[in-house]
């Protein structure tokens, strides 16, 4: 605030100009969280503005602040959004993961770009000599049965459990998201994601720190690494029912919600790793090598693998979400932007589990994910 008379120009978002007030803030010791909210409350009462108002404060120095005032019971709640200089870097409001849309992706500077299978394999350091695991090869041997599903009159005529689950989604229960859950669980189990160090976990609630407040993101599935301190290594899966997958906006919103779940998983991993290192330091009396610098995260890079399932359509994503996880916690865009890669069918469409060739490709990608995770 100005140190002379404290005068500030205030404009309502609808363009209504409010007569400048002589602020009664103290010339020293002014704090945004306390004094400004009291001042806004005074302005709203004096001017008769609606309780739910957004006020723009402009000191004429190129820096602006907006405050949203809402009514929660009898209590007025103020949320501050920041704009700095001409770049107008906005502090994003808090939302739970299931409410994320393309707006959140844009606000945090998240860019999603398509990659080929070759690029995917290169980025995940999959060797040219890679061979399918026994579980994946056995599953692929049964994939051809999928092509005949629409000619069957009942699931009883199919041999594999996966094909039977797929039949229910297509023919019997197209509106049931739980039917998609069951099918994906069978797929992940069949190729070995519930053996050894891996464990498939459904409806995993993860705390999501966003813009300085706590909310949550609930993944339909995550694959836990129960051997290491990085507990959620894979694939956060956001699935929708078969009928929902064709509704406008479903694909874009599911993509945004998937990213939110990946961010929440990364934040969980950061906290888990920090806790493990603190315990190690306590037991040995020596700080962990990577945590000697105060304020540094226990690890600064980690690829998160994500899978979007819309009915029978599958798309894969991956990227380093470490910097994004910290930016979301603060509510600010990633300074250099965040790149997330999307792997889909060469025909620029999702893989369709109703097509045996697509199903085989999905199994191969999942097996490569498992290889990457086991090697990292």
NORTA-V718688 format. One record per backbone hydrogen bond with DSSP energy under -0.5 kcal/mol. CO is the residue of the C=O (numbers start at 0). NH is the residue of the N-H. If there is no record, write none. Layout:
{{CO:NH} {CO:NH}}
//
This chain:
{{5:22} {7:20} {8:57} {9:17} {10:55} {11:14} {15:11} {17:9} {20:7} {20:22} {30:34} {30:35} {31:35} {31:36} {33:37} {34:38} {35:39} {36:40} {37:41} {38:42} {39:43} {40:44} {41:45} {42:46} {43:47} {43:48} {50:52} {52:68} {53:12} {54:56} {54:66} {55:10} {55:57} {56:64} {57:8} {62:58} {63:82} {64:56} {65:80} {66:54} {66:68} {67:69} {67:78} {68:52} {69:71} {69:76} {70:72} {71:74} {74:71} {76:69} {78:67} {80:65} {81:90} {82:63} {82:84} {83:86} {83:87} {83:88} {84:87} {87:89} {89:91} {95:98} {96:99} {100:103} {100:104} {101:105} {102:106} {103:107} {104:109} {105:108} {107:333} {108:110} {108:337} {110:112} {110:339} {112:341} {114:343} {115:119} {116:120} {117:121} {118:122} {119:123} {120:125} {121:124} {124:126} {126:129} {132:136} {133:137} {134:138} {135:139} {136:140} {137:141} {138:141} {139:142} {141:144} {142:145} {143:146} {144:147} {145:148} {147:150} {147:151} {148:151} {153:156} {154:157} {159:163} {160:164} {161:165} {162:166} {163:167} {164:168} {165:169} {166:170} {166:171} {167:171} {167:172} {172:175} {173:242} {174:176} {175:178} {175:179} {176:180} {177:181} {178:182} {179:183} {180:184} {181:185} {182:186} {183:187} {184:188} {185:189} {186:190} {187:192} {188:191} {191:194} {194:197} {196:225} {198:223} {200:221} {202:204} {203:218} {205:216} {206:208} {207:209} {207:214} {209:212} {212:209} {214:207} {215:96} {216:205} {216:218} {218:203} {219:202} {220:236} {221:200} {221:223} {222:232} {222:233} {223:198} {223:225} {228:230} {230:224} {230:232} {232:304} {234:236} {235:237} {235:306} {236:219} {236:220} {236:238} {237:308} {239:310} {240:244} {242:245} {243:246} {246:249} {248:252} {249:253} {250:254} {251:255} {252:256} {253:257} {254:258} {255:259} {256:260} {257:261} {258:262} {259:263} {260:264} {261:265} {262:266} {263:267} {264:268} {265:269} {266:270} {267:271} {268:272} {269:273} {270:274} {271:275} {272:276} {273:277} {274:278} {275:279} {276:280} {277:281} {278:282} {279:283} {280:284} {287:290} {288:291} {291:293} {292:295} {301:320} {303:318} {304:235} {305:316} {306:237} {306:308} {307:309} {307:314} {308:239} {308:310} {309:311} {309:312} {311:352} {312:309} {313:350} {314:307} {315:342} {316:305} {317:340} {318:303} {318:320} {320:324} {321:325} {322:326} {323:327} {324:328} {325:329} {326:330} {326:331} {327:210} {328:211} {330:91} {333:336} {337:110} {337:339} {339:112} {340:317} {341:114} {341:343} {342:315} {344:347} {344:348} {348:344} {350:313} {350:352} {351:354} {353:355} {354:358} {355:359} {356:360} {357:361} {358:362} {359:363} {360:364} {361:365} {362:366} {363:367} {364:368} {365:369} {366:370} {367:371} {368:372} {369:373} {370:374} {371:375}}
//
